[in-house]
Structures are given as structure tokens and as C-alpha cells.
Amino acid sequence: MTAKDFRRIVLGLEGVVEGAHMGHPDFRLNGRIFATLTADERRGMVKLPLGQQERFVGAGAGPFVPAAGAWGRQGSTLVDLASVSAENIGEALTIAWQLATAEAAARAKASPSVRRAKKAGRSEDGRRGATTKSPPARRR
């Protein structure tokens, strides 16, 4: 598997565009990154649901490993392109694409006012700092 093969597979998924982020290629659906290539293009990253990440990582020593830290705990999974089969990376990219599609649909269902409030860092009642309603402050 080469970076060229990775690109061909991921860009073959509906709605995916290639961009760049922090000096390396990324692949987005509806503006959200779900796969990347490292700057040297020897490894890729796919954002997987945790259950799928565990399945791909398996017992270890394979082409899939969780990314370090919080990214890995949230499903970011690194892939050694030299040792992964086209079938396995194709499956992983399809799952990551399906997750990105589902997340985009969930965001689209949120009401416009809630989306605007979250984007502005405000609660639904217009206050800054929280994205959920808080109980009213008590007066003494």
C-alpha cells in the first residue's frame, strides 16, 4: 500500500475532499477530518469508532495502532501503509467515512439556534461559557 493507493481509496468515497492540516494531507467530509496522511506519507490515520478500533488493532504488532494520548482514546488510529492490505485499509476508511457521515447528519438535525449558540460558546439562553442551560443563580 502506498500513499497514492490510500488517496485513491479515500477519494473514491462520496463527498470526500483532500485538504491540508498542520503540514500534512487530510481528507474531509463536510469540512470534518476523518483520515490523514503523515507528512512523509508512510502512515495514515483513520478516525474509527472505539469498538472498530479495538478490532483493527487486535493483539498488536499489526499495521493498526491507536494514536497517542486522547486522540487515540477517541478513535484516531494510525496505519503503517507498507504493511496494510488494500482490503483492510479500504474497510477501515469506509467505516471512518460512515462515522463522519453519521456525525454530519446528527449535526444537521440540531436546530439552527443550538448550532449557533454552540459555535459562539454560549448556552441556549445566550450566556457565554456553557453550552447547556444552567439553573438560575440564587439571590441572597
N, CA, C and O atoms as CSV, one atom per row, in Angstrom:
chain,resi,resn,atom,element,x,y,z
A,1,MET,N,N,0.848,-1.173,0.000
A,1,MET,CA,C,0.000,0.000,0.000
A,1,MET,C,C,0.894,1.236,0.000
A,1,MET,O,O,1.850,1.323,0.770
A,2,THR,N,N,0.575,2.177,-0.863
A,2,THR,CA,C,1.317,3.439,-0.923
A,2,THR,C,C,0.377,4.595,-0.586
A,2,THR,O,O,-0.838,4.418,-0.502
A,3,ALA,N,N,0.951,5.764,-0.396
A,3,ALA,CA,C,0.126,6.954,-0.149
A,3,ALA,C,C,-0.796,7.207,-1.342
A,3,ALA,O,O,-1.931,7.651,-1.169
A,4,LYS,N,N,-0.311,6.926,-2.542
A,4,LYS,CA,C,-1.133,7.096,-3.755
A,4,LYS,C,C,-2.350,6.170,-3.709
A,4,LYS,O,O,-3.456,6.581,-4.059
A,5,ASP,N,N,-2.148,4.923,-3.277
A,5,ASP,CA,C,-3.258,3.972,-3.138
A,5,ASP,C,C,-4.253,4.444,-2.074
A,5,ASP,O,O,-5.466,4.393,-2.278
A,6,PHE,N,N,-3.720,4.907,-0.929
A,6,PHE,CA,C,-4.555,5.429,0.164
A,6,PHE,C,C,-5.438,6.558,-0.363
A,6,PHE,O,O,-6.648,6.575,-0.133
A,7,ARG,N,N,-4.815,7.504,-1.075
A,7,ARG,CA,C,-5.561,8.639,-1.649
A,7,ARG,C,C,-6.654,8.162,-2.590
A,7,ARG,O,O,-7.789,8.633,-2.528
A,8,ARG,N,N,-6.303,7.219,-3.467
A,8,ARG,CA,C,-7.275,6.711,-4.447
A,8,ARG,C,C,-8.484,6.097,-3.744
A,8,ARG,O,O,-9.624,6.325,-4.150
A,9,ILE,N,N,-8.239,5.329,-2.703
A,9,ILE,CA,C,-9.337,4.683,-1.976
A,9,ILE,C,C,-10.199,5.720,-1.270
A,9,ILE,O,O,-11.419,5.722,-1.430
A,10,VAL,N,N,-9.578,6.602,-0.488
A,10,VAL,CA,C,-10.348,7.559,0.309
A,10,VAL,C,C,-11.076,8.572,-0.577
A,10,VAL,O,O,-12.210,8.948,-0.281
A,11,LEU,N,N,-10.438,9.012,-1.656
A,11,LEU,CA,C,-11.102,9.985,-2.533
A,11,LEU,C,C,-12.187,9.339,-3.391
A,11,LEU,O,O,-12.976,10.036,-4.030
A,12,GLY,N,N,-12.224,8.008,-3.403
A,12,GLY,CA,C,-13.298,7.296,-4.087
A,12,GLY,C,C,-14.596,7.257,-3.291
A,12,GLY,O,O,-15.636,6.865,-3.820
A,13,LEU,N,N,-14.544,7.660,-2.027
A,13,LEU,CA,C,-15.745,7.702,-1.190
A,13,LEU,C,C,-16.503,8.991,-1.476
A,13,LEU,O,O,-15.897,10.043,-1.680
A,14,GLU,N,N,-17.811,8.908,-1.492
A,14,GLU,CA,C,-18.656,10.039,-1.868
A,14,GLU,C,C,-18.458,11.252,-0.959
A,14,GLU,O,O,-18.492,11.137,0.266
A,15,GLY,N,N,-18.251,12.413,-1.578
A,15,GLY,CA,C,-18.199,13.677,-0.860
A,15,GLY,C,C,-16.870,14.011,-0.215
A,15,GLY,O,O,-16.759,15.049,0.438
A,16,VAL,N,N,-15.855,13.169,-0.373
A,16,VAL,CA,C,-14.565,13.386,0.292
A,16,VAL,C,C,-13.702,14.347,-0.530
A,16,VAL,O,O,-13.609,14.234,-1.752
A,17,VAL,N,N,-13.079,15.288,0.168
A,17,VAL,CA,C,-12.132,16.213,-0.468
A,17,VAL,C,C,-10.811,16.163,0.293
A,17,VAL,O,O,-10.778,15.932,1.501
A,18,GLU,N,N,-9.729,16.385,-0.440
A,18,GLU,CA,C,-8.410,16.427,0.179
A,18,GLU,C,C,-8.065,17.858,0.526
A,18,GLU,O,O,-8.322,18.778,-0.249
A,19,GLY,N,N,-7.485,18.036,1.687
A,19,GLY,CA,C,-7.027,19.337,2.134
A,19,GLY,C,C,-5.659,19.167,2.773
A,19,GLY,O,O,-4.980,18.164,2.553
A,20,ALA,N,N,-5.269,20.136,3.552
A,20,ALA,CA,C,-4.005,20.065,4.288
A,20,ALA,C,C,-4.223,20.644,5.670
A,20,ALA,O,O,-4.992,21.587,5.850
A,21,HIS,N,N,-3.537,20.069,6.643
A,21,HIS,CA,C,-3.686,20.478,8.035
A,21,HIS,C,C,-2.350,20.272,8.722
A,21,HIS,O,O,-1.825,19.159,8.738
A,22,MET,N,N,-1.798,21.321,9.285
A,22,MET,CA,C,-0.544,21.239,10.042
A,22,MET,C,C,0.575,20.564,9.237
A,22,MET,O,O,1.345,19.771,9.778
A,23,GLY,N,N,0.654,20.884,7.960
A,23,GLY,CA,C,1.749,20.393,7.139
A,23,GLY,C,C,1.598,18.998,6.578
A,23,GLY,O,O,2.570,18.433,6.078
A,24,HIS,N,N,0.412,18.428,6.644
A,24,HIS,CA,C,0.222,17.100,6.058
A,24,HIS,C,C,-1.156,16.994,5.415
A,24,HIS,O,O,-2.065,17.744,5.774
A,25,PRO,N,N,-1.322,16.065,4.463
A,25,PRO,CA,C,-2.606,15.913,3.783
A,25,PRO,C,C,-3.696,15.396,4.727
A,25,PRO,O,O,-3.430,14.577,5.608
A,26,ASP,N,N,-4.923,15.884,4.531
A,26,ASP,CA,C,-6.057,15.349,5.269
A,26,ASP,C,C,-7.216,15.118,4.309
A,26,ASP,O,O,-7.223,15.623,3.186
A,27,PHE,N,N,-8.185,14.354,4.768
A,27,PHE,CA,C,-9.349,14.009,3.960
A,27,PHE,C,C,-10.578,14.320,4.787
A,27,PHE,O,O,-10.713,13.883,5.930
A,28,ARG,N,N,-11.478,15.091,4.179
A,28,ARG,CA,C,-12.620,15.638,4.912
A,28,ARG,C,C,-13.937,15.271,4.256
A,28,ARG,O,O,-14.029,15.079,3.043
A,29,LEU,N,N,-14.944,15.180,5.095
A,29,LEU,CA,C,-16.325,15.042,4.660
A,29,LEU,C,C,-17.099,16.135,5.381
A,29,LEU,O,O,-17.097,16.192,6.611
A,30,ASN,N,N,-17.755,16.992,4.631
A,30,ASN,CA,C,-18.500,18.120,5.205
A,30,ASN,C,C,-17.618,18.955,6.135
A,30,ASN,O,O,-18.063,19.401,7.193
A,31,GLY,N,N,-16.372,19.160,5.732
A,31,GLY,CA,C,-15.463,20.014,6.493
A,31,GLY,C,C,-14.802,19.362,7.690
A,31,GLY,O,O,-13.998,20.001,8.368
A,32,ARG,N,N,-15.120,18.105,7.968
A,32,ARG,CA,C,-14.558,17.414,9.139
A,32,ARG,C,C,-13.531,16.377,8.717
A,32,ARG,O,O,-13.793,15.560,7.835
A,33,ILE,N,N,-12.364,16.407,9.344
A,33,ILE,CA,C,-11.293,15.464,9.036
A,33,ILE,C,C,-11.644,14.090,9.599
A,33,ILE,O,O,-12.009,13.968,10.768
A,34,PHE,N,N,-11.532,13.050,8.760
A,34,PHE,CA,C,-11.741,11.686,9.237
A,34,PHE,C,C,-10.582,10.761,8.852
A,34,PHE,O,O,-10.538,9.610,9.285
A,35,ALA,N,N,-9.653,11.258,8.045
A,35,ALA,CA,C,-8.469,10.487,7.678
A,35,ALA,C,C,-7.354,11.464,7.311
A,35,ALA,O,O,-7.619,12.571,6.841
A,36,THR,N,N,-6.112,11.050,7.528
A,36,THR,CA,C,-4.966,11.884,7.165
A,36,THR,C,C,-3.831,10.992,6.690
A,36,THR,O,O,-3.860,9.772,6.850
A,37,LEU,N,N,-2.831,11.635,6.101
A,37,LEU,CA,C,-1.537,11.017,5.824
A,37,LEU,C,C,-0.495,11.815,6.593
A,37,LEU,O,O,-0.634,13.027,6.754
A,38,THR,N,N,0.552,11.137,7.069
A,38,THR,CA,C,1.640,11.870,7.716
A,38,THR,C,C,2.402,12.652,6.646
A,38,THR,O,O,2.257,12.381,5.454
A,39,ALA,N,N,3.204,13.612,7.069
A,39,ALA,CA,C,3.951,14.451,6.132
A,39,ALA,C,C,4.870,13.621,5.237
A,39,ALA,O,O,5.056,13.951,4.065
A,40,ASP,N,N,5.444,12.548,5.778
A,40,ASP,CA,C,6.316,11.695,4.957
A,40,ASP,C,C,5.530,10.660,4.154
A,40,ASP,O,O,6.108,9.921,3.357
A,41,GLU,N,N,4.233,10.607,4.361
A,41,GLU,CA,C,3.290,9.728,3.648
A,41,GLU,C,C,3.595,8.244,3.824
A,41,GLU,O,O,3.294,7.433,2.948
A,42,ARG,N,N,4.191,7.898,4.953
A,42,ARG,CA,C,4.431,6.484,5.268
A,42,ARG,C,C,3.318,5.881,6.115
A,42,ARG,O,O,3.117,4.667,6.132
A,43,ARG,N,N,2.596,6.756,6.821
A,43,ARG,CA,C,1.488,6.294,7.668
A,43,ARG,C,C,0.246,7.106,7.376
A,43,ARG,O,O,0.309,8.250,6.927
A,44,GLY,N,N,-0.881,6.482,7.644
A,44,GLY,CA,C,-2.153,7.169,7.556
A,44,GLY,C,C,-2.813,7.164,8.911
A,44,GLY,O,O,-2.336,6.513,9.840
A,45,MET,N,N,-3.905,7.888,9.028
A,45,MET,CA,C,-4.715,7.888,10.236
A,45,MET,C,C,-6.168,7.807,9.807
A,45,MET,O,O,-6.583,8.481,8.864
A,46,VAL,N,N,-6.939,6.984,10.500
A,46,VAL,CA,C,-8.379,6.907,10.297
A,46,VAL,C,C,-9.055,7.074,11.645
A,46,VAL,O,O,-8.582,6.550,12.653
A,47,LYS,N,N,-10.160,7.805,11.663
A,47,LYS,CA,C,-10.914,8.000,12.902
A,47,LYS,C,C,-12.006,6.930,12.944
A,47,LYS,O,O,-12.959,6.962,12.165
A,48,LEU,N,N,-11.845,5.993,13.862
A,48,LEU,CA,C,-12.753,4.851,13.961
A,48,LEU,C,C,-13.575,4.898,15.249
A,48,LEU,O,O,-13.137,5.474,16.245
A,49,PRO,N,N,-14.766,4.292,15.231
A,49,PRO,CA,C,-15.469,4.079,16.499
A,49,PRO,C,C,-14.593,3.166,17.366
A,49,PRO,O,O,-13.875,2.314,16.843
A,50,LEU,N,N,-14.652,3.344,18.678
A,50,LEU,CA,C,-13.742,2.616,19.564
A,50,LEU,C,C,-13.815,1.098,19.401
A,50,LEU,O,O,-12.784,0.427,19.426
A,51,GLY,N,N,-15.007,0.555,19.237
A,51,GLY,CA,C,-15.147,-0.890,19.049
A,51,GLY,C,C,-14.441,-1.369,17.788
A,51,GLY,O,O,-13.826,-2.435,17.776
A,52,GLN,N,N,-14.535,-0.584,16.741
A,52,GLN,CA,C,-13.849,-0.937,15.499
A,52,GLN,C,C,-12.337,-0.750,15.637
A,52,GLN,O,O,-11.557,-1.531,15.092
A,53,GLN,N,N,-11.933,0.281,16.363
A,53,GLN,CA,C,-10.501,0.485,16.595
A,53,GLN,C,C,-9.919,-0.743,17.294
A,53,GLN,O,O,-8.860,-1.239,16.909
A,54,GLU,N,N,-10.610,-1.225,18.316
A,54,GLU,CA,C,-10.142,-2.407,19.047
A,54,GLU,C,C,-10.038,-3.613,18.123
A,54,GLU,O,O,-9.091,-4.394,18.219
A,55,ARG,N,N,-11.000,-3.764,17.238
A,55,ARG,CA,C,-10.992,-4.895,16.302
A,55,ARG,C,C,-9.799,-4.805,15.346
A,55,ARG,O,O,-9.121,-5.805,15.112
A,56,PHE,N,N,-9.536,-3.616,14.793
A,56,PHE,CA,C,-8.429,-3.462,13.856
A,56,PHE,C,C,-7.078,-3.578,14.551
A,56,PHE,O,O,-6.142,-4.152,13.995
A,57,VAL,N,N,-6.972,-3.041,15.752
A,57,VAL,CA,C,-5.700,-3.101,16.478
A,57,VAL,C,C,-5.414,-4.531,16.922
A,57,VAL,O,O,-4.269,-4.982,16.876
A,58,GLY,N,N,-6.465,-5.253,17.356
A,58,GLY,CA,C,-6.310,-6.643,17.764
A,58,GLY,C,C,-5.286,-6.818,18.856
A,58,GLY,O,O,-5.257,-6.056,19.823
A,59,ALA,N,N,-4.446,-7.822,18.702
A,59,ALA,CA,C,-3.436,-8.150,19.710
A,59,ALA,C,C,-2.183,-7.305,19.564
A,59,ALA,O,O,-1.249,-7.456,20.351
A,60,GLY,N,N,-2.139,-6.436,18.595
A,60,GLY,CA,C,-0.961,-5.592,18.391
A,60,GLY,C,C,-0.036,-6.186,17.344
A,60,GLY,O,O,-0.334,-7.223,16.751
A,61,ALA,N,N,1.087,-5.520,17.124
A,61,ALA,CA,C,2.104,-5.936,16.161
A,61,ALA,C,C,1.578,-5.966,14.723
A,61,ALA,O,O,2.213,-6.557,13.849
A,62,GLY,N,N,0.435,-5.340,14.469
A,62,GLY,CA,C,-0.105,-5.264,13.117
A,62,GLY,C,C,0.046,-3.863,12.565
A,62,GLY,O,O,0.715,-3.025,13.171
A,63,PRO,N,N,-0.568,-3.598,11.421
A,63,PRO,CA,C,-0.425,-2.275,10.814
A,63,PRO,C,C,-1.213,-1.169,11.526
A,63,PRO,O,O,-0.944,0.010,11.296
A,64,PHE,N,N,-2.178,-1.520,12.384
A,64,PHE,CA,C,-3.025,-0.538,13.067
A,64,PHE,C,C,-2.607,-0.374,14.522
A,64,PHE,O,O,-2.442,-1.362,15.237
A,65,VAL,N,N,-2.435,0.876,14.964
A,65,VAL,CA,C,-2.157,1.177,16.372
A,65,VAL,C,C,-2.917,2.446,16.748
A,65,VAL,O,O,-3.043,3.354,15.927
A,66,PRO,N,N,-3.428,2.521,17.987
A,66,PRO,CA,C,-4.091,3.763,18.405
A,66,PRO,C,C,-3.090,4.922,18.423
A,66,PRO,O,O,-1.927,4.735,18.782
A,67,ALA,N,N,-3.537,6.099,18.040
A,67,ALA,CA,C,-2.694,7.299,18.161
A,67,ALA,C,C,-2.422,7.537,19.645
A,67,ALA,O,O,-3.161,7.051,20.502
A,68,ALA,N,N,-1.383,8.271,19.939
A,68,ALA,CA,C,-1.010,8.541,21.327
A,68,ALA,C,C,-2.032,9.443,22.010
A,68,ALA,O,O,-2.659,10.288,21.372
A,69,GLY,N,N,-2.186,9.250,23.308
A,69,GLY,CA,C,-2.980,10.146,24.145
A,69,GLY,C,C,-4.464,10.150,23.863
A,69,GLY,O,O,-5.050,9.143,23.465
A,70,ALA,N,N,-5.064,11.327,24.082
A,70,ALA,CA,C,-6.519,11.481,23.965
A,70,ALA,C,C,-7.007,11.199,22.555
A,70,ALA,O,O,-8.108,10.681,22.371
A,71,TRP,N,N,-6.191,11.538,21.550
A,71,TRP,CA,C,-6.620,11.269,20.166
A,71,TRP,C,C,-6.890,9.781,19.983
A,71,TRP,O,O,-7.920,9.403,19.424
A,72,GLY,N,N,-5.994,8.952,20.441
A,72,GLY,CA,C,-6.167,7.509,20.323
A,72,GLY,C,C,-7.336,6.991,21.130
A,72,GLY,O,O,-8.041,6.079,20.701
A,73,ARG,N,N,-7.544,7.580,22.312
A,73,ARG,CA,C,-8.682,7.159,23.143
A,73,ARG,C,C,-10.017,7.569,22.525
A,73,ARG,O,O,-11.067,7.070,22.929
A,74,GLN,N,N,-9.981,8.477,21.544
A,74,GLN,CA,C,-11.202,8.913,20.858
A,74,GLN,C,C,-11.355,8.262,19.487
A,74,GLN,O,O,-12.246,8.637,18.725
A,75,GLY,N,N,-10.495,7.288,19.160
A,75,GLY,CA,C,-10.657,6.522,17.931
A,75,GLY,C,C,-9.644,6.785,16.837
A,75,GLY,O,O,-9.645,6.085,15.824
A,76,SER,N,N,-8.773,7.781,17.009
A,76,SER,CA,C,-7.761,8.035,15.980
A,76,SER,C,C,-6.790,6.864,15.951
A,76,SER,O,O,-6.176,6.518,16.960
A,77,THR,N,N,-6.667,6.263,14.774
A,77,THR,CA,C,-5.908,5.035,14.623
A,77,THR,C,C,-4.878,5.205,13.517
A,77,THR,O,O,-5.224,5.525,12.379
A,78,LEU,N,N,-3.601,4.989,13.857
A,78,LEU,CA,C,-2.525,5.105,12.882
A,78,LEU,C,C,-2.385,3.796,12.117
A,78,LEU,O,O,-2.613,2.713,12.657
A,79,VAL,N,N,-2.003,3.920,10.836
A,79,VAL,CA,C,-1.877,2.759,9.965
A,79,VAL,C,C,-0.532,2.824,9.248
A,79,VAL,O,O,-0.213,3.821,8.601
A,80,ASP,N,N,0.255,1.754,9.366
A,80,ASP,CA,C,1.511,1.648,8.630
A,80,ASP,C,C,1.176,1.202,7.204
A,80,ASP,O,O,0.773,0.060,6.984
A,81,LEU,N,N,1.344,2.108,6.241
A,81,LEU,CA,C,0.917,1.828,4.875
A,81,LEU,C,C,1.699,0.683,4.234
A,81,LEU,O,O,1.148,-0.059,3.421
A,82,ALA,N,N,2.972,0.531,4.587
A,82,ALA,CA,C,3.790,-0.518,3.979
A,82,ALA,C,C,3.313,-1.922,4.343
A,82,ALA,O,O,3.561,-2.875,3.604
A,83,SER,N,N,2.627,-2.051,5.483
A,83,SER,CA,C,2.250,-3.395,5.937
A,83,SER,C,C,0.746,-3.657,5.956
A,83,SER,O,O,0.323,-4.712,6.430
A,84,VAL,N,N,-0.065,-2.742,5.463
A,84,VAL,CA,C,-1.512,-2.952,5.479
A,84,VAL,C,C,-1.981,-3.374,4.087
A,84,VAL,O,O,-1.455,-2.920,3.071
A,85,SER,N,N,-2.970,-4.243,4.069
A,85,SER,CA,C,-3.533,-4.669,2.781
A,85,SER,C,C,-4.556,-3.643,2.299
A,85,SER,O,O,-5.136,-2.907,3.098
A,86,ALA,N,N,-4.768,-3.605,1.000
A,86,ALA,CA,C,-5.756,-2.700,0.427
A,86,ALA,C,C,-7.148,-3.016,0.976
A,86,ALA,O,O,-7.952,-2.108,1.190
A,87,GLU,N,N,-7.430,-4.283,1.201
A,87,GLU,CA,C,-8.732,-4.685,1.733
A,87,GLU,C,C,-8.944,-4.131,3.140
A,87,GLU,O,O,-10.008,-3.590,3.439
A,88,ASN,N,N,-7.928,-4.265,4.011
A,88,ASN,CA,C,-8.063,-3.779,5.393
A,88,ASN,C,C,-8.162,-2.261,5.465
A,88,ASN,O,O,-8.990,-1.732,6.207
A,89,ILE,N,N,-7.326,-1.548,4.699
A,89,ILE,CA,C,-7.404,-0.088,4.761
A,89,ILE,C,C,-8.696,0.392,4.117
A,89,ILE,O,O,-9.285,1.374,4.568
A,90,GLY,N,N,-9.140,-0.286,3.074
A,90,GLY,CA,C,-10.413,0.079,2.455
A,90,GLY,C,C,-11.571,-0.061,3.424
A,90,GLY,O,O,-12.447,0.802,3.479
A,91,GLU,N,N,-11.578,-1.146,4.193
A,91,GLU,CA,C,-12.626,-1.359,5.192
A,91,GLU,C,C,-12.559,-0.289,6.279
A,91,GLU,O,O,-13.582,0.277,6.664
A,92,ALA,N,N,-11.341,-0.012,6.774
A,92,ALA,CA,C,-11.178,0.996,7.833
A,92,ALA,C,C,-11.610,2.376,7.339
A,92,ALA,O,O,-12.301,3.097,8.059
A,93,LEU,N,N,-11.218,2.751,6.133
A,93,LEU,CA,C,-11.607,4.056,5.589
A,93,LEU,C,C,-13.113,4.140,5.387
A,93,LEU,O,O,-13.707,5.192,5.622
A,94,THR,N,N,-13.736,3.055,4.957
A,94,THR,CA,C,-15.186,3.055,4.773
A,94,THR,C,C,-15.899,3.240,6.105
A,94,THR,O,O,-16.875,3.986,6.188
A,95,ILE,N,N,-15.423,2.569,7.144
A,95,ILE,CA,C,-16.024,2.719,8.479
A,95,ILE,C,C,-15.848,4.155,8.972
A,95,ILE,O,O,-16.787,4.745,9.508
A,96,ALA,N,N,-14.651,4.722,8.796
A,96,ALA,CA,C,-14.399,6.110,9.216
A,96,ALA,C,C,-15.306,7.066,8.440
A,96,ALA,O,O,-15.837,8.013,9.019
A,97,TRP,N,N,-15.487,6.831,7.148
A,97,TRP,CA,C,-16.363,7.655,6.318
A,97,TRP,C,C,-17.819,7.541,6.799
A,97,TRP,O,O,-18.528,8.544,6.874
A,98,GLN,N,N,-18.257,6.326,7.123
A,98,GLN,CA,C,-19.621,6.125,7.629
A,98,GLN,C,C,-19.826,6.871,8.938
A,98,GLN,O,O,-20.883,7.467,9.146
A,99,LEU,N,N,-18.832,6.850,9.826
A,99,LEU,CA,C,-18.911,7.586,11.090
A,99,LEU,C,C,-19.021,9.089,10.812
A,99,LEU,O,O,-19.838,9.777,11.425
A,100,ALA,N,N,-18.205,9.590,9.895
A,100,ALA,CA,C,-18.249,11.019,9.549
A,100,ALA,C,C,-19.593,11.390,8.941
A,100,ALA,O,O,-20.112,12.476,9.202
A,101,THR,N,N,-20.162,10.504,8.134
A,101,THR,CA,C,-21.478,10.741,7.533
A,101,THR,C,C,-22.553,10.815,8.610
A,101,THR,O,O,-23.408,11.700,8.581
A,102,ALA,N,N,-22.509,9.878,9.563
A,102,ALA,CA,C,-23.492,9.866,10.655
A,102,ALA,C,C,-23.367,11.110,11.527
A,102,ALA,O,O,-24.377,11.684,11.933
A,103,GLU,N,N,-22.132,11.535,11.819
A,103,GLU,CA,C,-21.924,12.739,12.630
A,103,GLU,C,C,-22.440,13.978,11.909
A,103,GLU,O,O,-23.009,14.870,12.538
A,104,ALA,N,N,-22.244,14.038,10.595
A,104,ALA,CA,C,-22.741,15.180,9.818
A,104,ALA,C,C,-24.263,15.222,9.840
A,104,ALA,O,O,-24.855,16.296,9.951
A,105,ALA,N,N,-24.897,14.061,9.735
A,105,ALA,CA,C,-26.362,14.005,9.779
A,105,ALA,C,C,-26.878,14.448,11.146
A,105,ALA,O,O,-27.885,15.151,11.229
A,106,ALA,N,N,-26.198,14.043,12.213
A,106,ALA,CA,C,-26.617,14.440,13.562
A,106,ALA,C,C,-26.484,15.951,13.748
A,106,ALA,O,O,-27.350,16.583,14.352
A,107,ARG,N,N,-25.396,16.529,13.226
A,107,ARG,CA,C,-25.222,17.987,13.327
A,107,ARG,C,C,-26.299,18.720,12.539
A,107,ARG,O,O,-26.786,19.767,12.966
A,108,ALA,N,N,-26.665,18.170,11.394
A,108,ALA,CA,C,-27.675,18.814,10.554
A,108,ALA,C,C,-29.046,18.811,11.228
A,108,ALA,O,O,-29.854,19.709,10.992
A,109,LYS,N,N,-29.310,17.811,12.061
A,109,LYS,CA,C,-30.607,17.722,12.741
A,109,LYS,C,C,-30.726,18.698,13.901
A,109,LYS,O,O,-31.835,19.054,14.300
A,110,ALA,N,N,-29.595,19.136,14.444
A,110,ALA,CA,C,-29.630,20.086,15.557
A,110,ALA,C,C,-30.266,21.383,15.060
A,110,ALA,O,O,-30.052,21.790,13.918
A,111,SER,N,N,-31.039,22.022,15.915
A,111,SER,CA,C,-31.707,23.253,15.497
A,111,SER,C,C,-30.680,24.335,15.211
A,111,SER,O,O,-29.623,24.355,15.841
A,112,PRO,N,N,-30.962,25.236,14.278
A,112,PRO,CA,C,-30.014,26.302,13.946
A,112,PRO,C,C,-29.604,27.139,15.147
A,112,PRO,O,O,-28.438,27.520,15.252
A,113,SER,N,N,-30.530,27.439,16.061
A,113,SER,CA,C,-30.175,28.277,17.207
A,113,SER,C,C,-29.203,27.564,18.136
A,113,SER,O,O,-28.310,28.198,18.698
A,114,VAL,N,N,-29.364,26.253,18.304
A,114,VAL,CA,C,-28.446,25.494,19.148
A,114,VAL,C,C,-27.073,25.448,18.494
A,114,VAL,O,O,-26.062,25.611,19.176
A,115,ARG,N,N,-27.018,25.225,17.160
A,115,ARG,CA,C,-25.734,25.200,16.457
A,115,ARG,C,C,-25.030,26.544,16.580
A,115,ARG,O,O,-23.824,26.590,16.823
A,116,ARG,N,N,-25.770,27.640,16.415
A,116,ARG,CA,C,-25.159,28.970,16.522
A,116,ARG,C,C,-24.650,29.205,17.940
A,116,ARG,O,O,-23.555,29.738,18.120
A,117,ALA,N,N,-25.429,28.814,18.950
A,117,ALA,CA,C,-25.024,29.021,20.339
A,117,ALA,C,C,-23.758,28.224,20.653
A,117,ALA,O,O,-22.849,28.740,21.302
A,118,LYS,N,N,-23.693,26.980,20.200
A,118,LYS,CA,C,-22.515,26.160,20.458
A,118,LYS,C,C,-21.297,26.732,19.752
A,118,LYS,O,O,-20.203,26.760,20.317
A,119,LYS,N,N,-21.481,27.183,18.533
A,119,LYS,CA,C,-20.369,27.754,17.777
A,119,LYS,C,C,-19.841,29.013,18.462
A,119,LYS,O,O,-18.635,29.260,18.458
A,120,ALA,N,N,-20.722,29.800,19.043
A,120,ALA,CA,C,-20.328,31.036,19.715
A,120,ALA,C,C,-19.875,30.791,21.152
A,120,ALA,O,O,-19.450,31.726,21.831
A,121,GLY,N,N,-19.960,29.530,21.630
A,121,GLY,CA,C,-19.558,29.235,23.004
A,121,GLY,C,C,-20.561,29.719,24.025
A,121,GLY,O,O,-20.199,30.067,25.149
A,122,ARG,N,N,-21.823,29.741,23.631
A,122,ARG,CA,C,-22.869,30.226,24.537
A,122,ARG,C,C,-23.869,29.124,24.829
A,122,ARG,O,O,-23.999,28.156,24.079
A,123,SER,N,N,-24.570,29.296,25.934
A,123,SER,CA,C,-25.648,28.378,26.266
A,123,SER,C,C,-26.872,28.757,25.445
A,123,SER,O,O,-26.901,29.805,24.801
A,124,GLU,N,N,-27.868,27.903,25.476
A,124,GLU,CA,C,-29.079,28.162,24.696
A,124,GLU,C,C,-29.775,29.453,25.124
A,124,GLU,O,O,-30.514,30.042,24.334
A,125,ASP,N,N,-29.551,29.902,26.367
A,125,ASP,CA,C,-30.192,31.134,26.816
A,125,ASP,C,C,-29.316,32.365,26.566
A,125,ASP,O,O,-29.633,33.457,27.037
A,126,GLY,N,N,-28.202,32.189,25.815
A,126,GLY,CA,C,-27.403,33.320,25.387
A,126,GLY,C,C,-26.201,33.663,26.242
A,126,GLY,O,O,-25.436,34.561,25.891
A,127,ARG,N,N,-26.013,32.965,27.367
A,127,ARG,CA,C,-24.870,33.273,28.220
A,127,ARG,C,C,-23.608,32.612,27.682
A,127,ARG,O,O,-23.664,31.505,27.147
A,128,ARG,N,N,-22.473,33.285,27.821
A,128,ARG,CA,C,-21.191,32.729,27.376
A,128,ARG,C,C,-20.677,31.696,28.379
A,128,ARG,O,O,-21.000,31.734,29.567
A,129,GLY,N,N,-19.858,30.765,27.854
A,129,GLY,CA,C,-19.125,29.865,28.730
A,129,GLY,C,C,-19.711,28.481,28.881
A,129,GLY,O,O,-18.965,27.558,29.208
A,130,ALA,N,N,-20.970,28.278,28.670
A,130,ALA,CA,C,-21.568,26.951,28.802
A,130,ALA,C,C,-22.438,26.685,27.595
A,130,ALA,O,O,-23.027,27.604,27.025
A,131,THR,N,N,-22.517,25.411,27.203
A,131,THR,CA,C,-23.350,25.077,26.051
A,131,THR,C,C,-24.634,24.375,26.466
A,131,THR,O,O,-25.397,23.922,25.613
A,132,THR,N,N,-24.877,24.282,27.762
A,132,THR,CA,C,-26.139,23.732,28.236
A,132,THR,C,C,-26.749,24.720,29.217
A,132,THR,O,O,-26.057,25.563,29.787
A,133,LYS,N,N,-28.048,24.600,29.400
A,133,LYS,CA,C,-28.706,25.516,30.320
A,133,LYS,C,C,-28.294,25.217,31.750
A,133,LYS,O,O,-28.206,24.059,32.160
A,134,SER,N,N,-28.050,26.253,32.481
A,134,SER,CA,C,-27.709,26.134,33.896
A,134,SER,C,C,-28.891,26.636,34.708
A,134,SER,O,O,-29.670,27.458,34.225
A,135,PRO,N,N,-29.034,26.150,35.937
A,135,PRO,CA,C,-30.117,26.669,36.766
A,135,PRO,C,C,-29.857,28.150,37.071
A,135,PRO,O,O,-28.705,28.582,37.117
A,136,PRO,N,N,-30.915,28.912,37.275
A,136,PRO,CA,C,-30.721,30.336,37.571
A,136,PRO,C,C,-29.937,30.533,38.865
A,136,PRO,O,O,-30.038,29.738,39.799
A,137,ALA,N,N,-29.161,31.598,38.899
A,137,ALA,CA,C,-28.360,31.891,40.085
A,137,ALA,C,C,-29.292,32.299,41.228
A,137,ALA,O,O,-30.310,32.956,41.011
A,138,ARG,N,N,-28.932,31.904,42.432
A,138,ARG,CA,C,-29.739,32.273,43.608
A,138,ARG,C,C,-29.354,33.671,44.052
A,138,ARG,O,O,-28.187,34.060,44.002
A,139,ARG,N,N,-30.356,34.416,44.487
A,139,ARG,CA,C,-30.096,35.732,45.044
A,139,ARG,C,C,-30.242,35.669,46.547
A,139,ARG,O,O,-31.097,34.950,47.064
A,140,ARG,N,N,-29.427,36.403,47.238
A,140,ARG,CA,C,-29.488,36.394,48.708
A,140,ARG,C,C,-30.256,37.551,49.203
A,140,ARG,O,O,-30.416,37.715,50.412
